[in-house]
Amino acid sequence: MSFQPSKMLTHVSPIPKSQLSARQNLKWLFILRNMMVLSESLLIFLSVYGLNIRLPEQQLWLVIISIIAVNAYTLMRLDTDEAVTQLEIFLQLSMDVLGITGLLYLTGGASNPIIWVFLLPVIIAAIMLPQSYAWYMVILTTTMYTILVAYNIPLPSIEPHAPNPEMMHPGAGLVAFFVVALAKALKIQERNLAEARESALRDERVVALGTLAASAAHDMGTPLGIIAIVAHELEQEYPADRYPDLHQKALIMQQQINRCKDTLSVMSASAGEMRAESGSSMLLTDYIDSVIMQWRTHQPSAKLNFFIEPTVATEAKIIAERTLTHSIINILNNAAEATRPELGIEFHADWDLTELTLKIRDFGSGLPPELLEFAGKQPVVSKKRGLGVGLFLTYSTISRLGGKINLYNMDTGGACVEITLPLLITENDNDHYGNG
């Protein structure tokens, strides 16, 4: 289906990492509650039917069913798209504390050997929630413990017996699983924070480079205009019939000067703006053809080996954004400068309805180590060729559009740049990103 200009482009905004972390914490809480239900049920069975301890079994099962009902609500809550808040996680933990209190009240209160389970909600709150919520949880659990000291149904007297290892396995397994799971969740949160800091630093450098580019465009306007006037006068003073070589060189100078002026005009006009807003939906096949044609104006004599997978989706679309086009052309230019002229470069394109993968390979000496180490993190000044700033801006553009870029040297020689980008999905006459 062709794109109609009057139809709006609906971009699916990615869920913030803070919300993803809160939802993941609620998921872990759901899993831990399931394990608690299984452990408590096993302990009741072992106590009543294995050790013949008389317990208020009916009341205990009512508490277990109440906990299961809370967990059923949590499962339905995880299926919704509504954001999970820290207060919600705290309230769910509070429900767990009340459930544990009910079980302990029916089984001896503070004298119950598994009274230590009150520590679990405190530890969970300390890891998942801000410090204030952790202190609220300490107050709640301490209050419940104090109540259980005075009010409880005492355990019946039983004959002394050797400790049963089976009675300890559920609790030990729960603690082990809990520690491993939350340690993993904590590492994920730390990694997300590191990525956020790195992204903020990269954005700050991009803004600084954009400001510098806008200033340079303004400062270069006047001298470039003077050079254009001089080139035009040279063309007039050396006509083609008398001075063909000089006339042709003057024409080439004017063409290149006009290209510089056009580029500076774009830089000045787009400084401080988000170029995605000026992009339009375009068939991916048409967009790739357009990019290659624009690149050919820069490198008309470069050899290009073009590869497209035969099973691609021809109806796939992409946002034809100017900064994305410049990024791909920048990579093609770098590859053309680095490769061996007789071998040229390779351009591989493969996609489905949701994702595009581009691979641009050269047959040169490979990427220098400083680019492989710091590419995308900061501008790098290469001693061999000027890839640093352009590659840094390319990384920023691809990341802003929800894509990924990977650089590596080939075992057979040369370097390869692999770009993955989300495409637009046409659904109910609306276009939206496939990986949103």
Residue pairs with C-beta under 8 A, 6 or more apart in sequence:
1 315
1 426
1 429
3 280
3 281
3 282
3 317
3 431
5 280
7 429
7 430
7 431
8 430
9 281
9 319
9 424
9 430
9 431
9 432
10 430
10 431
10 432
11 432
11 433
11 436
12 432
12 433
12 436
13 436
14 402
14 436
17 192
17 195
17 196
19 83
19 84
20 192
21 188
21 189
21 192
22 83
22 84
22 85
22 86
22 89
23 78
23 84
24 185
24 188
25 84
25 89
25 128
25 185
26 74
26 77
26 78
26 84
26 88
26 89
26 92
27 78
28 181
28 182
28 185
29 74
29 89
29 92
29 93
29 96
29 124
29 128
30 71
30 74
30 75
30 78
31 181
32 120
32 124
32 174
32 177
32 178
32 181
33 67
33 70
33 71
33 74
33 96
34 71
35 173
35 174
35 177
36 67
36 96
36 117
36 174
37 64
37 67
37 68
37 71
38 170
39 170
39 171
39 173
39 174
40 64
40 103
41 64
42 170
43 114
43 167
43 170
44 55
44 57
44 60
44 61
44 64
46 164
46 166
46 167
47 53
47 55
48 54
48 55
48 57
50 164
50 166
51 158
51 161
51 164
53 155
53 156
53 158
54 156
55 106
55 107
55 155
55 156
56 106
56 153
59 106
60 103
60 106
60 107
63 99
63 102
63 103
63 106
64 103
66 99
66 102
67 96
67 99
70 92
70 95
70 96
70 99
74 92
77 84
86 129
86 130
86 133
89 128
89 129
90 125
90 129
90 133
90 136
90 137
93 121
93 124
93 125
93 137
94 137
94 140
96 121
97 118
97 121
97 137
97 140
97 141
97 144
98 144
100 117
100 118
100 121
100 144
101 144
101 147
101 148
104 110
104 112
104 114
104 115
104 148
104 152
105 148
105 151
105 152
105 153
106 152
106 153
107 153
107 155
108 152
108 153
108 154
108 155
109 148
109 149
109 151
109 152
109 153
109 154
110 145
110 148
110 149
110 152
111 152
111 154
111 155
112 155
114 171
115 145
115 148
116 171
117 171
118 141
118 144
118 145
119 141
120 174
120 175
120 178
121 137
121 140
121 141
122 134
122 137
122 138
122 141
123 178
123 182
124 178
124 182
125 133
125 134
125 136
125 137
126 134
126 137
127 182
127 185
127 186
128 182
128 185
129 137
198 377
199 399
202 376
202 377
202 378
202 392
202 395
202 396
202 399
203 396
205 378
205 379
205 392
206 392
206 393
206 396
209 379
209 389
209 392
209 393
210 271
210 272
211 271
213 267
213 271
214 267
214 268
214 271
214 272
216 267
217 264
217 265
217 267
217 268
217 271
218 268
220 260
220 264
221 264
224 257
224 260
224 261
224 264
225 261
227 253
227 257
228 254
228 257
228 258
228 261
231 250
231 253
231 254
231 257
232 250
232 254
234 246
234 250
234 253
235 247
235 250
235 251
235 254
238 246
238 247
238 250
239 247
240 247
240 248
266 322
270 278
270 322
275 321
275 322
275 323
276 319
276 321
276 400
276 401
278 321
278 322
279 319
279 320
279 321
279 322
279 324
280 319
280 320
281 317
281 318
281 319
281 320
281 424
281 431
282 290
282 317
282 318
282 319
282 320
283 314
283 315
283 316
283 317
284 316
284 317
284 318
284 351
284 356
284 423
285 314
287 318
287 320
288 349
290 320
290 325
291 325
291 328
291 329
292 304
292 306
292 347
294 325
294 329
295 328
295 329
295 332
295 333
298 329
298 333
299 332
299 333
299 336
302 336
302 341
302 344
302 345
303 341
303 342
303 343
303 344
303 345
304 344
304 345
304 347
305 344
305 345
305 346
305 347
306 347
307 346
307 347
307 348
307 349
308 348
308 349
308 350
309 349
309 350
309 351
312 349
312 350
312 351
312 352
313 351
313 352
313 353
315 353
315 426
316 351
316 352
316 353
316 356
316 423
316 424
317 423
317 424
317 426
317 431
318 356
318 421
318 423
318 424
319 401
319 424
321 401
323 397
324 397
324 398
324 401
324 421
326 397
327 393
327 394
327 397
327 398
328 358
328 360
328 419
330 390
330 391
330 393
330 394
331 360
331 391
331 394
331 417
331 419
332 345
332 347
332 360
334 362
334 385
334 387
334 390
334 391
335 345
335 360
335 361
335 362
335 364
335 415
335 417
336 344
336 345
336 362
337 385
338 362
338 364
338 365
338 385
338 414
338 415
339 345
339 362
339 363
339 364
339 414
340 363
340 364
343 363
344 363
345 360
345 361
345 362
345 363
346 359
346 360
346 361
346 362
347 358
347 359
347 360
348 357
348 358
348 359
348 360
348 361
349 356
349 357
349 358
350 356
350 357
351 357
351 423
353 423
353 425
353 434
354 422
354 423
354 425
354 434
354 435
355 420
355 421
355 422
355 423
355 434
355 435
356 419
356 420
356 421
356 422
356 423
357 418
357 419
357 420
358 418
358 419
358 420
358 421
359 416
359 417
359 418
359 419
360 416
360 417
360 419
361 410
361 414
361 415
361 416
361 417
362 414
362 415
362 416
363 413
363 414
364 413
364 414
364 415
365 384
365 413
365 414
366 409
366 410
366 413
366 414
366 415
367 387
367 407
367 408
367 409
367 415
368 382
368 383
368 384
370 380
370 382
371 380
371 382
371 387
371 388
371 391
371 407
372 407
372 408
372 409
374 380
375 391
375 392
375 395
375 407
376 391
376 392
376 395
376 396
376 399
376 405
377 392
378 392
379 388
379 389
379 392
380 387
380 388
380 391
380 392
381 388
382 388
394 405
395 405
398 404
398 405
398 419
398 421
399 405
401 421
401 422
402 421
402 422
402 433
402 435
402 436
403 419
403 420
403 421
403 422
404 419
404 420
405 417
405 418
405 419
405 420
406 417
406 418
407 415
407 416
407 417
407 418
408 415
408 416
408 418
409 415
409 416
410 416
422 433
422 434
422 435
422 436
423 433
423 434
424 431
424 432
424 433
424 434
425 431
425 432
425 433
425 434
